[in-house]
């Protein structure tokens, strides 16, 4: 069937339509300019009429008769005077024009004296960085004009800079990180400390855009996020950094917030996560949030090195294989995890060779969550036992193919105890809490384009997925529901997300023996010997 050509007005009339719109817009602006006096007089007449009605309503009823007589007398006298009606109309139009004028105060053009002084000080401070002795006509020179290099600027109510565009000479080394860092540090100090600044370098146009970032919301509680299987919300960021928003509920209100989504699974390029931070920065909060999301579609094994009971609320829950706080239990759990990863690889490989889909027992994701494994490393070294981190090599190396995800969280003071396998295979990185530029660069691989502030709320930091950009991050509030310092609203929000409790059949208490205090969830997840797996699959 032959294709019918588009109508001429659709195929060749786009330029004419655009030109017609421009002409219509110009005609409307011209008509507005021509009719502006008439619009002003009409507005004034309307205001005078409203004032007259208001005066008549405020007049007492016993005085309205004399008032009408006085008005009629004035009108009669004006009508009998020579040129009286003409003078009355001129007076009325003049009064209407006066009352109909635009009473809005005119916006001041340009900065005021204090703002001009601030811009001039910024200009003088940038002279040593953006000037050269060989430049015949420098943009930056002592005593020069700041108007040439600051085409756009905005200030807040306190008079501090909130948005600034800086033009710099082409010979400035904007491709070197050290040169950029010096300028950014200077602008941060001169524009006002205690705020986060975003620096956008336009190397082609030789322009630097400085923007003050608003604080990220800290009132987002734990809840079910609208995500697909394999997607985990690490936190929320600025709307300019991501092209996706999630609908969230905050009490009775709903709003859309841009998230930082981490994708896991077989096709993920960042299958494992590393979280670093200071004590009290919110690393355990992030891990709890990740675990609650992972339990929707998979099983979770938790190893806590801090022994603070941060994950006691997850013990015995459906999908939680174990919550280990001791060295012996951690070693046994991680040995089982390594063996389970190998078993999944063998089963999936044999299914592919036979032309069958993967077995059902390999499709459900397995999450291995370790909080402060460096504490176990010290204990293992003191007892002469194996480091639990050495058992993560198989899940880290082959976890993506086996649908196994590893999440590790630790503190900066124990960063040197992390093994090479953890450092190499955790391509998704998160840094929470206050951190130096060196620490951010070491963990994230590149410094962020914002200036970190010394004091941040818990759960505030930066995230980078693989080789992507660095995002500001605010973790949703997911506190320990068993902590006395947790508010009732946050406690109920977390408890609503916990799966139902399950009691294994072999863990039921008997009359002769009281119930054990330790959870028996790991008894159904005992390590499977590799010889038995090979014999069974063969």
N, C-alpha and C positions, 0 to 999 in steps of 0.2 A: 504494500500500500504506500503510495507516494506521500511524502511529507508535505503538508500545506505550509506555505510561507507565512511568517508572522505579518500582521497588519503593519502598514507603513508607519503608523503613529507609534507602534511599540518598538519597531526596529530602528527607526531613524529619527524619532522625535524626542529623544531624551534631552538633547542639547536645547531644542526649542522649548521644551517644558521647563527646563532650568532657567532659560532666559526669560520666559514669561513670569516665572515666580519672582525673579529678581526685579523685573519691571513692576510687578504688583506690589512688592515690598517697598520699592522706591516711591511709587505713587501714594501708598498709604502714609509713608513718613512725610511726604510733601503736603498731603492733605491735613495731616495733624499739625504741621507748622502753620499752615494758612488759617486753619480754624481754631488755633489756640486762643486768640482773644474771645471768640464766641463761646468756646468751652469755659473760659474763665468767668465771663459775665453770667452764663447760665448757672454755673456752680454758685456764684455769689448771690444770684436771685433766689436760688433754692435755700441757701443758708439764711438770707433775710426773711424769707417766708417762714422758715422754721422758727426763727427768733420771734417773729410776730405771733405765731400760734402759741409759742411758749409763754410770751408776755400776756396774751389774752387768757390763757388757762390760769396763770398766776393771779390775775386781777379778780377781786371780790365781785360777787354778783351785783351788789348794791352800787358799785362804782363803774359798771360797764356802760350804763346809760350816759353819764357825763363824758366818759371816754369816747363813745361813739359821736356824741354831739361835738366834742372838740375836734375829732378827726374830720368830720363833715365840714366844720367851719374852716379848717385849714385848706381843705380841697376847694371850697368855694372861693376863698380869698385868692388862692393860686390861679384858679380858672379866670378870675376877673382881672388879674394883673396883666399888663402888657408882656408878652413873651413868657408868661407864667408857666403854661404847660410845657414849653420847650425847655425852660430852665429846670423844671421838675424832672423831666425825663433824663436830662444830662446829669443832674444830681443823683438820680436813682442808678443810672448806669455806672457812674463813678463809684458810688458806694458798693454796687454789686461787684465791680472789678476789684475794689480793695478787699472785700470780704472773700472773694473767690480765688485770690492768689494762692500759690503753693507755699504753705507755711513750713514745709520741711526745711531744716537748716542745711545749707549747702555743705557738702562733704569737703573737708580741707584737701587741697591738692598738694601732694607730696608729703614727706614726713615732717613732723614738728621738730622743735629744737633738740629735744632729748634724743629722738630717733636719728636725727642727722648726726649728732655727736657719736652715737653708737656705731652708725655705719662708717663714719670717718675713722673711728678707732679700729674697726675691723679692717678697713682698707690699709691703714698704716701698719697694722700687724702683719698683713700678708705681703707687704713689699719685699722683705728679705727672701721669701719663697718663690715669688712670681716675677722677679726682676733679674736682669743680667746687665753687667757693665757694657757689653758689646751691643746692646739694643739701642738703635738710634732714636726710636720713638716708643719708649716703654709704656705699657698700660699701667704698671704699678711703679710709682715713684713717690718719694717723700714730698708731701705737700701737693700731691696731684688731686685730680677730681674723681671722686668715687662714683659719680653718675655713669661713667663710661664702662665700669666693670660690674655694676649691680643693676642690671636692667629690671629685675623683679625682686620685690621684697615685701614682706608682711610682718606685722607685729601683733602681739597679744595685748590684753588689757593692761598688763604690767609694763609694757614697753620693751619686752624682749623679742628677739627675732624668732618667728615661727616658720618662715619660708624665705629662702634666699637663693638667687641664681647668680653665680660668679663666672665671669668670663676671664680666662687666663691665657697667656701667650702660648703659641704652638710649641715653643721649645721646652716647655715644662715637661719633666719626665713623669707623665701621668701613667705610664705603663709599669712603673716600679712601685712595689708595695711600700717600700720605706718612704718614698716621696709622698705618696698618698697619705700614709699614716701620720706624718708630721703635720700636714695641712689639716687633716681631720682632728687631730689632737688640739691644734691651735683654735680651730673654729669651735670645738666643744668647750674649751676653756673661756673663750671670749664671748660666746653667745649665751652662756649660762649653764652651770653644772646642775646635776640632778634630773636632767631630762635625757631622753633617748633621741638621737639624731640619726637620720638616714641620709647617706651620701651616695648620690648617683652621678657617676663620672661619664660624661659624653666625650669620648676621646676624639670622635670625628668632628664635633662642633666646638671643641675646646671650652666646654662649659661644665660647671659643677653645680648640682642642685642639692641644697641642704634643706631638709624637711624635719620638723619636730614631730615625732610619732606620738599618737595618743596612747595612754596605757591600755593594755589588753584587759578584757573583762575577767575578773576573778570570782564572779558569783555564779559560774556555771557548775551545777552539781552533776553527780554521776547519774546517767540515764541511758536508755536504749537509743543508740544512734542509728540513723537510717543508712546502713551500709550493706554491701554485698558480702557473701562469704569470701574470706581471704583478705578483707579490708579491716584495718584496725586504726581507730582514731587516737593519735598520740596527744593531741591537744588542738588549740585554736590559735590562729595567727592573724596577720593584717589582711584586709580585703584586697590589697593591691598585689599580694604575693601569689595567691592561688585563684583559680577560675571556678571554684565550686563552693557552695554553701550547704549547710545542714540545718534543717529545722529543729530548733531546740525549744524546750518548755522551761520556763522560769516562773514557778508559781502558777498563776493563771494566765501569764503572758506567753506569747510565742514570738520567736525571732530567728533570723537566719544568720549564722556565724560561719566564716570560712574556716575549714579544718585543715590539719596536717594529717593526711591519710597515708598509712604505711601498708603496703600490699605484700602479702606473704603467699607461699604456696610453690607449686612446681615451676611456674613461669615468672617468679619474682626474681628481680636482679639484686635485691637487698633482703635475703631470706632471714638474717639474724640481726639482733639489735643490741647495742651497747649504750648504757646510761651511766653518766658520770656526774658527780655533784659533791657539794659539801654536806656535812651533817645537818639535817633539818631542811634541806633544799627541796624535798618532795620526790626523791627517787622511789621510795616505797609506795607513795601515792600513785605514781605513774605505773608501777608494776601491778598494783591492785586493779587499776583501771584496765590495763591490758589483759589481765587474767579474767576479769568479769566479761570482757568482750570475747575472749577466746573460748570461754565455756559454752557459748551459744552453739558452736559447731565442732568443738574438739575436746580433747582430754589434756589436763594440765598436771605437771609434776613440779612441785615447788620445793626449793632448797634454800633455807634461810640461814645465813651465816651469822647474822647479828644476834640471834636468840632473844629477840625482843617481843615475840608473839604478834608481829604485825599481820600475820596471815592465819591467825587462829580461827577467824570466822569462816575460813574455807575448809577446815578440817571436816572430813566426812561428808562433803557435799558431792552431789552427782557430777561426775566428770573429773573430780580432783583425785588423782591417783594416790598422792601422798603429800604431806607437808612435813618436811624433815628439818629439824633444828640441831641435830647432833652429827658428829663426824661419821660414826658408824652407819647411821641411816643414810647420810648423804652419799657415802661411797657405794652402798648397796643400791640406792636409787639410780645413781648415775651409771653404774655398771649395767643395770637392767636397761637403761635408756640407750646405751651404746649397743647392747645386744639386740634390742628391739629395732634400732635403726638398721643394723646388718640384716636382721630377719626380713624387714620390709624390702630392703634392696634385693635380696635373693628371691623373694616371692614375686616382686614386680618384674624382675628380669626374666624369670622363668615363664611368667604369664605372657610377656611380650614375645619371647621366643616361640611360644606355642600359638601365638596369634589370638590370645584371649585378653579381655579387659583386666585391669588390675584387680586383685582380690578385694573383697569388701573390708577386710580387717586392715587394709593399708590405706584406705581412702580417708578415714577420719584423722584430722590433723592431731599431732602430738606436740605439745608445748612444754619446753624445759625452761623453767624460770629460776634463776639464781640471784639471790640478793646478798651482796657482800661475800663472794666466794673467797676473798683474800683472808678472811678470818679462819676458814678451814685450812688454808694453805699454811698458816702459822702453826695451827694445832697439829697438822699432819707432819710438818717438819720436826716439831718437838717430839712426837711419838715415833718417828721413823716410819711413817706410813705413806701411802701413795697420795699425791696431791689430787684432790677431786677435779681440779681443772684439767688434768691430763686425760680424764675420761670424756671430756667434751670434744676431743679431736675428731672422732668419728661423726657425732651428730653435727658438728660445725661444717665438716668437709663434705659430708654426703646428706645433710639434712634436707636440702631443697629437693633432691630427687626422691627422698623417702617421705616427704611431707612432714618433716620434723623441723620445728622452729625453736631457736635458742635465744633467750633474753637474759642478759647479764647486766647487773647494776652494781656499782662500787663507788668508792670515794676517791678523791684526788690524792689523799695521803697514802693510798695503797695501790696507786696506778702502776707502779713498777712491778708489782707481784702478778699482774695479769700475764698470762702465757701468750706466746706468739700466735697460737691458733686463735685465741679470742681476739687479738688485735687484727689479724689478717682477714678473718671471715665475718666480722661484724661490720657490714658496710652501712647500716643504718645507725646513725649516732645522735645522741641527745645529751646536752649539757644543761644542768639545772643549777640555779643558785648563782651567787656572785663568783666570777672567775676572771682571771687575768687574760690578757690577749694571748700570751704564750700558751696557757692551758686550752683556750678555745681553739687556737690553731693546731695544737697537738691532737686534740680529740676529733675536731671536725675536718681537719685537713686544710682549711682556709679560714681566714678571719671573717667575721660577719661584717656586713655593710652598715652596721649601726654601732653606736657607742654604748657599751654596757654601763649600767649604773651600779653604784656600790651596794645599795640596799634594794632588794627585790622581794616580792611576796613569795611564799612557798609555791612550788610548781612552775615558776617562771624561768625561762631559759631559751635555748636555741636548739634547733633540730636541722639535720641534714641527711637526706636519703641518697646514698650513693654519691654520685658526682653532681648532684643537683645543687640548687642554691641553698643558702642558709636562711632558715625561717625563724622569726621570733615565735616563741611557743609559750602557751599557758595551759598547763595540765588541768583537766576538769577535777573538781574537788571530790576526791574519793578517799576519805579518811577511814581509819580503823573504827568500825562500829562499836567495838568493845572498849574503846578508849573513853574515859570519863570526860575528857576535854572536848569531845565531838558534840556538836550541836544536834538537837533532836531532828531537825530537818535533814541534815546530812546523814545521820544515822539511819533514818527511815529510807532515804534514797538508796543507800548501799544495801541495806537488808532486802529491799524489794528486788534487787538484781541478783541476789544469791540463789543458786539452784537449791532444790529440795535436798534434805539430808537422806542419805542411803546407808543402810547397815548391812555389810556383807553377811552371808549366811554363816560363814565360819567364824564370825566375830560375835555371835550371840552369846550372852553370858549364861552360865549354867548355875544350878543351885549349889553345887559343891565349890565352884570357883567364882569369885567376884569378877565383875567386868573390869577389863584392863583399862588403865588410864590412857595408854598410848593408842592412837587410831590404828585400825588394822587394815586400812585401805591398801597398804603396800603388799599385804599378803597375797592379794589376787594379782599382783604385778611383779611376781618373783622373777629373777633373771632366768632367761631361757638359754640353756647351753646351745652353742653353735652346732655341736655334733647332733643333738636331737633335731634341730631345725633342718639340717642337711639330710638326715635320714628320713625325716617325714616328707620333705618335698621331693626326695628322690623316689 
